[in-house]
Amino acid sequence: MPYPIPAMSILNLSAYRFVQLDDLPTLRERVLERCEALALKGTILLAPEGINLFLAGAREPIDAFMDWLRTDPRFAGLEPKESISDAVPFGRMRVRLKKEIITMRMPTIRPEGGRAPSVAPVTLQRWLAQGRDDDGREVVLLDTRNDYETDVGLFENAVDYRIASFTEFPAALAADRARFENKTVVSYCTGGIRCEKAALHMQDIGIEHVFQLEGGILKYFEETDGAHWNGDCFVFDERGAVDKALAPSPLLPLPSGERAGARGQSGDELASNNASASTRPSPQPSPQRGEGELGA
């Protein structure tokens, strides 16, 4: 029986976890069945490296699903980010199998095996206000998102490589590595996924003093007043963007070019998945809102 959804009470929940998964087809069916039973909408990505999800609906069924999901020890540590809207920003419920939950195509990067150090939003805000970290080093913010996302908003003085896909990040970083010597580097993204992989890659190539922003931009908005951020935060659903209060901040329509829900960097499809189109990035990706970015 569907849950009634009063106006102004849609809970938008995003979460991810890097954890080894080896039962993907069976897990996909179980997760999809549960979501449909609760009349939820959104997108869940499953890959050998973990889970990435975005769900929308009334509080009661969302909480019921998360309680059910956390009974699996692999997902007990999920830490969701929440925001409220007056409409469900997804048209349907999808559970998709991927090679990666965020495509980097760097097989040596294995976040499920361990994380780079993270910095809490309130700590980062303090570092930015004082102009250095607690050890006195200059702080450099590195935006790991795509160009159409950074056009909507980014941290003051952040490094923005203007990439069209996350797969371009390693080459852009290699060409700019000298910038980060003897500095503290904080990578950030929408919800934490991209900056988690980016931080590990920076460590792998020998950059010292690397952190990832815990929970990404959305957690920064949730736990601080948003100081040092300019603009809004792009999200890949029908809200378009959210402001510093996590309220919807609609954008102008995106140009056509890819099917609805295409992420440009969300993870190539596994052969066993039934999705009908590839998620490999186009030269100039222009994703459609409604089914996709999951706060990555």
N, C-alpha and C positions, 0 to 999 in steps of 0.2 A: 504494500500500500504506500503510495507516494507521500512524502512528508509535505505539509503545507509550508509555503515560503512567503512570509509577509514582506512587504516592501522595505527596502533599506536594511535587509538582514542577511544578505548573501555573504557567506564566509568564503574567502579565497585563501587556499592553503597551499604552500609550496614546501617541498622538502626533498632532500637527497641523501644518499649514503653510499659511500664506496665500500663494498663488501663482496666477497666472492660468491657468485651465484652459479649453480651448475644444473638446475632443474627448470630452465627457463620456460619451455612450452607448458609444462604442468602448472608452474607458478602463474603464468599469464592467464590461463583459463580460470584458476581459482580467484585471482585478483579481479578479473573482469566480471565474473559471476557475482562477486560480493558487491562491486560498485554498482552493477545494474540492479541488484536487489535493493540497494539503498537509493536508487534514482539519482546517482551522482553524475556530474559531467566534468570532463577535463581530459588530461593526457597523462599516462604513466609510461615511462620508458624503463625497460628491463634489459640488462646486458650482463655479460660475465663479470664486469667490474662493479655492478651495483644497480641502484634504483634511483630514478629521478621522477618526481611526480608533481602535478598541479591539479588540484581538485576544487570544485566550487559547488556550493549548495547550502542548505540550512545547517546550523550548528550541530543539531542532534545527529543526523546521519554522517556528517563529517567526523565527529568524535567517535561514532560507532565504528566507522571504517578504520580509523587510526588505532583504536583499541584492539580491533581484530588483527590488524597488520602487525602490531607490536607483540602479539603472542608468539610470533616467529622470532627467535633470539637474534637473527641476523638484522632485524629491523627495530629492535628494542631501543636503539640509540638515536632514532630519527628525531630531529629537532626542527619542527616546522616553523615557518614564518607565516603570519596571518595578516590579512587586510580585509576590509569590508566594502561592498558595493551594493547598489540597488538592483542589479541584474546579474544573471549568470553569464560570464564572459566566454563561454564555450558552447558550441552547438551540439556536441555529442560526447560520448565516453569512448576513449580509445586506450588500449593497452598494447604497446608495440615492443617488439624484440629488436635489439640493436647490437652492433658490435661494440660500441662504446656509448655511455650515456651522454658524453660530450666528446665530439670527435676532435682528436689531436693528431692521430696517426703517428704516435710516438710510442711504440710498444714497450719501450724500456720504462716508461712512466707508469707506475702501478700504485695509485693512491690507496687501493684496498690493502696494501702492505704497510702503509705508514704515511703520516701527514707531515708536511712542513710546519714550522711554528706558525701560530696565528696570533693576531693582535685583536683585542676586543674593541668594539666601536668606541666606547668611552675613552679608552686609552689612546686610540688613534686621534680622536678629537683633541685630547690634551696635547699630544705631540705636535699636531698642526698648529695649535694655539701658541705653543711655546717655541715653535720653529726648529725643534730637534727632538730626538728620542731621549729616553732616560739616561743613555750613555753619552749624550752630547753630540751624536752624529746627525748630519743632515738627513731628512726624510724625503724620499722620492716616491711619489705615488705612480703606479703603473696600471693603466686601464687596459684590461685584456679583452674588451668587448669589440664589436664590429663598428664600423664608421657610422652607420645609420642609427646606432644606439647612442654613441657619444655625441652625435649632433643634438640630441634631446637634452643631455645634461651630463656633467662630469665634475670631478673634484677640481678645485682651483689649482692651477699649475701642474695638473697631472700630465704624464707622458701618454700621448695618444698616437698609436702607430697607424691609424686610419686603415685597419685591415678589413677585408671583405669577408673573411672567415677565420675562425680560430686556428685552422691548419696553417695559416700564414704567420702565426705568432712566433714560432721558433726562429724562422729566418729573419724576421724583423728584429728580434732580440739580439741575434748574433751580430747583426750589423751595427748595433748600438750599445754593445756590452760595456765599453769604456765609460759610459755615462755613470755607471753605478758603482764604480770603485770607491771604496772607503765611505759608502753611504748606506743607510738603511732603506731597503726597498720594500714597499708594501704593494702587493698586487691586489687588485679588486675587480669584481664583476657584479652581476645583478644579485645572485643568491649564494655564490660561493663555489660553484663547480669549476668554472674556468680558472679562477684564481688559485684554486687548490692544485690543479695540474700545472699551472704556470709556475707556481712557487717551487714545486718539485723539480721542474725542468731547469729553473734558474740555479737551484742547488746542484743539479747534476753537471752543469757546465762551469761550476766553480765560482758563482757569484755568492759572496758572503752576506750575512746580515739580511736574510730574506724572510719576510712574513707574508701571510695572506690575511686579508680582512675577514675576520670571523663572521659568517652569515652574509657577507656581501653588502651591497648598497641597501637592500631592503632591511637588513638587521641594523645598519647604521641609522636609517630613518626611524626605526622602531625604538631604538635605545638612546638616541640623542635628539637634539633640536635641528639637526641637519646643517649646522654651521659648516662652512668651507665647501659646501656643495653648491654648484650653479645649475639651475634649471630643474627638470624633472627626471624621472627614471623610466626609460622605455621598458615596456613589458609586451610579450608576444601573445596578447589576447585582445579581446574586444574593448578593453579599457584604454588601450593605446599607450598610456603612461600613468604613473602615479607621482604625486607630489611628495614633499617632505613629511606630510602627515599621513601618507599612504592612502590618500583619497584619489579616486580616478581623475586624470587630467588628460582628456581626449586630445589626440593629435589629428592633423589633417590626414586624409586617406593616403595609404602607401601606394606607390605605383604598382601596376600589375607586373607579373613576371614569373612568379612561382605559385604553386598550388597553395590553398589554405593549409596552414599548419607547417609549411616548410620552414626549417630553422636555419639552414645554412651550415650549422655546426652541431647538430643535435646527436649525431651518431648514425653511421651507415646501417642499413637494414640487414638483419640476419637473413639467411636464405630461407629459413623456416617461417619468417613472418609473412603475413598476408597483405601487408600494405602495398598499395598499387604503384607508388612512385618513389624514385630515389631521393635521398636527402643530400646528395653531393652538391656542394655549393656551385651556383652559377657565377660567372665572372663578376657580375654586379648584382648580388642577391637583393631581392626586394620582397621579403616574406609577407604573407598575408596574416592578419591577426585572426585569432579565434581558436587556435588549437595547438599553441606550441611552445613557447620558449621555456616555460617552467621556472622562471627566475634564475636562469643560469648565469 
